[in-house]
Amino acid sequence: MAILDFVKPDRITISEFTDQKGVFHLKPLEPGYGLTLGNALRRVLLGSLRGFAVTSIRIKGVKYEFSTIEGVVEDVTEIVLNFKKIRFKRKVKGVTKETVNVLVKNKEKITGKILNEFISSFQVLNTDIIICHKEKSIPLEMSFTIEEGRGYVPAEENKKNNIGNIPIDSIYTPIKNVKYTIENCRVGQKTDFESLSLEIRTDGSMSPKTALMEASQILIKYFSIFSYEKIGKKEHEEISKERKYDEEFLRMRALLKSKLTDMDLSVRTKNCLKSASIQSVADLVTCNRSNMLKMRNFGKKSLDELESKMKEKGLYFGMDILEYKL
């Protein structure tokens, strides 16, 4: 006997959870759905979530990236690479950009912790990161811009026509790594169902649970495009612009929205349609004529009755009802 209902998990279990790591388990899944869900979630998690990164820096006395700074051990290229590694968390809700001005004196090295002293709307998470080493007596003045973004943006796209402004490759994604494994699991007597385990590691700016929820919502929004109402929407809209809402149009629209209980049908025919979940006139006219005879207890006599009633009202099987905006 064929099983028509899909087997799916009723909840997600968590076996390990910290601020930066979460291991989530989904089971049981239909055969093949472990790969379908695991791969889709992994791609969205790695490339589609929003985060914060440095987009450009300016250092006093430096015009180009391939320069050196007096009294500083690292050259500008190394400093740029270190800025790329900084991970940020937003402190002030709604802020998407901040330009930070930094002036460091009497310090031999500049770290993420020191930068936090100059930032107001964001927070450096990896405070132990070293930006550069310098002579204690030499002050270092610079500025950098933090912006919200998604995925990865190369330096070329952050480039501005300002001399001294050095663009940086921006790694916005808050996800460090995503791994998934698929194992067989048992449902009743069947052993070919699947269990999906998803391990998510973040930089701490977002919890693994929040990351999984946001990735899921992105996929849901995309899949909602493939709804009955939206497929062929452009053609439908063009038809609607050309079609005047005359009395016949409004009559047909109201008729299609009406319930089959309003039609003068025999009890047998009504019961057959009800059993097949055909409840409205719109449900009926979009059915295939030949498939009607495959319904249980629905015979030629019931079909003739339906077609006669439909013909009286200008209806027929296989109607295209998109233009009526039901």
N, C-alpha and C positions, 0 to 999 in steps of 0.2 A: 504493500500500500504506500502510495506517495505521501510524503510529508510536505504540506504546503507552507506552513508557518516557519519563519526563520528562527533558528536558535540564536539567542544573543544574550550577553551578560546583563544582569539586572543592576549591577554596581561594579565599581572599580576598587580593587583592594590595593593597599600600600604596604610594602614589606620593609621599606627603608625611607626615612624622610629627615632631611636637615634643611637649613637655609639655602644650600647650594646643590643638594643631591636628592633625587626622589626616584624610587623604583615602583612602578605601577603595573598591576596585573589585570588583564581582561580575559575572562573565560566564562562559559565556552563560546567559541566562534565557529561559524560554518567553515568547512574546508576552503582554504584560499583567502579567507578574510583576514588572517593574521598578517600576511604580506601586504594586502590591500590597505589596511589601516595603518600598519607600522611604517610602511614606506611613505605614505601621504603625510602622516603626522611628523615624521622625521624631517622631511623636506621643508614643511612649513615652519617647524620649530627653528631650524637652522637659518632660514633665509627670509622669514616674513615678520618676525616680531620686532617691535620698536625698542630702541634703547638710546643711549647717549654716548657721544664721543667727541674728541677734539677734531675740528675741521681745519684749523689754521693756527699758526703761531707767528709772532713778531718778536724779534730780539733786538734791543737797542744796539745800533752800530752794525747790524747785519742786513745786507741787501739780498743775498742769495743763499740757497740751501747749502751749496758746496763752499762753505766758508769756515774759518776758525775764529774763535773768540779769545782775546787776550786774557790769560789767567784762568781759562777753563780747560779742563783736561779733554773732554769730549768735543769733537767737531760738531757742526750744526746737524749733519746727517744723522749722527748717533743720537743727538737730542730729539730729533724728529721721531726716530724709531721708538724712543722711550715714551714719548707722548702718545704714540699709537697704542701702547700697552695699558694706558690708564683706563680703569673702569669706574663709571660714575653711577650714582643713584640720585634721583631727584629729591630735594628736601622741601621745595615750595611747590605746591600743587598748581598745575597749569602753566608753569614756566617751561618754555621749549628752547630757549637760547640765552646764553650769558657770555659776555666778554669779560675776561678776568685780567686785571692788571697786577703784576707781581714785581716787587722790589725786595731783593734778598741781600742783607748785609751781615757781615760777621758770621757767616756760615761756610763750612767747607764742603758741604754737599746739600743739594736740593732734592727733597723727597716728596712723595705724595702727601705725607702728613703736613709738610710745610705749605704746600699748595692749598690745602684745606683752609688755612688761615686767611686766604685772600678770596675764597669762593663763598658766595652768599646763598645761591639757589640750588646748588648741587653739592655732592659729597664724594670725595675720592674714596673708593672702597679698598683698593690695594695700596694702603698708606706707606708700605715699606718699599715701594718702587723707587729707584734712584733715577732722577732725571739727568743730573750731571754732578761732577765734582769741580770745585774751583778753589782759588786762593782765598783764604779767609778775609783778607783785607780789601779784596776787589768786589764791589757791588755788582749785582746782575739784575738788569731791568728787562722785563719782557711782558708780553700779553698773549693770551690764547683764547680761542672761542670754542665754547661747548654748545653743541646743537643736538636736537632730537632727530633721529632718522631710523631707517630700517635696513637690515641686512648689511651689505658692504658697499661703500662708495669710494672709488679711486680718487687720488689726489687731483687728477685732471678736472674732475667735476666740481671740486671745491676751489678751483683756481679763480682769483680775482685780479683785476688789473691794477693792483696797488704795489708799488715797489716796496720791498721789505716784508710783504705778506707771503708767508710760506705755507702752501696748502699741504694737507696731510691725508693719507689714506684713512678713511673713517670706518672702524669696525663697530657698528651699532649693536649688532645682535647680542642679547644678554645670555645666549646659550653657548656654553663651551663645548659640549658634546652630547650626542644622542645615540644610544644603542638600543636595538631591539632584538629579542630572540623569540622564536616560535617553537612550541612543543606540542605534541599530540596530547589530547585529553579525552576522557570517556564521558559520554552522555548516554545513560542507559546501557544498552548492549553495544552501542557503536563506539569505536575507538579512534575514528578519523577526524574528530573535531579538534580545534586548535586552542592553545593558550598563548596569549601575547604578553610578553614582559617588556616594558619600556623604561629604560634608564635615562634620566634627564639630569644633566649637570649645568648649572647656571653660574654667573659671575657674582651672584649675591644681590644684584639690583632687582631681581624678580625671583619669587619662589618657584620651584619646579611645578607645583600645583597650579599656580597662576599661569605659568607658561603653557602648560598642557591645556588649560581651559581656553586661553586666548587662541592657541593654534586650532583647537576644535571649532571655535566660533568662526574663524576665517574660512575653514573648509565648509562649514554649514552655509555661510553666506554665498559661497561660490556654487554649491550644489543646489541652492534654492533658485538659481537662475533657470535650472532645467525643470521648471514647473509647467503645468499644462497652460497656465495663463500667459507665460512669458515666451514659450517657444512659438515662433511665428508672429511675435507681437508687432514687428515692423509692418508686415503685410496687413495685419489686422487693423493697425492704426491708419494705414493708407485707405483701406476699404471704408473705415468709419468716417474719414474726412469727406469721401466722395458721396457716401450714403446720407441722404437727408432723413431726419427722424420724423417720417410721415406717420399717419395713423396706422398703416399696415405694419410698419416696422415696430411700433409700440405694441400693437395687438399681438404680433408674433412673439415679441420678447416676454410679454406677460404670460402668454400661453406656455412658452417653454419653461418658465419658472414655476408654473402651477404643478400641484401634486396629482398623481395618477388616480388618487381616490376621488378627484373631482370629475373624472371621465366616467361615462355610463358603460361600465364593463361588467362582465359576469363575475361571480364570486370566484370561480375556478381560475380565471385569467388573472384577477387581482392577486390571488394567493400565490400563483406562480411567479408573478413579477416581484412580489414582496420577498419571496424566498431567495430571489436572485439579486436582492438589494437594488432593484430598479424602482426608484421612488418618485421621481419627477418626470415630466414630459421630456425635458432635456436629456435625462438618462436614457429614456426609451429611444429617441430618434437617433442618438449616436451609436446605437447597437447595430451589429451586423445581422441582416435578415436571416441568413443561413444558420447563424449561431443561436438564434431564438429557439429553433426546433430541437436544439441539444439540451435545453433546460428540462429538468425533471417535471413530468406530468403536463408539459406544454406541447400540445399537438397542433395539427393543421387547422383544426376548427378554431382554436384560440388565436392562431396567427391570422386567419382570415378576418376574425372579429376585430383584432387590433388594426389591421391594415384598412379596414372599412372605416373605422372611427378616425384614424389618422388622415385618410384621404379627405374626409369631410372638413377637416380643419387645415388642409394644405400642408400636412406633414408626411414624412416618409423616412424609412430607415437609411442611416448613413448620412444624415444631414450635417453640413458644416455650420456650426452655430457660433463660431468665434466672433463674427461681426456683431452679435447681439449683446456682447459684454456682460455675460451672466456672472 
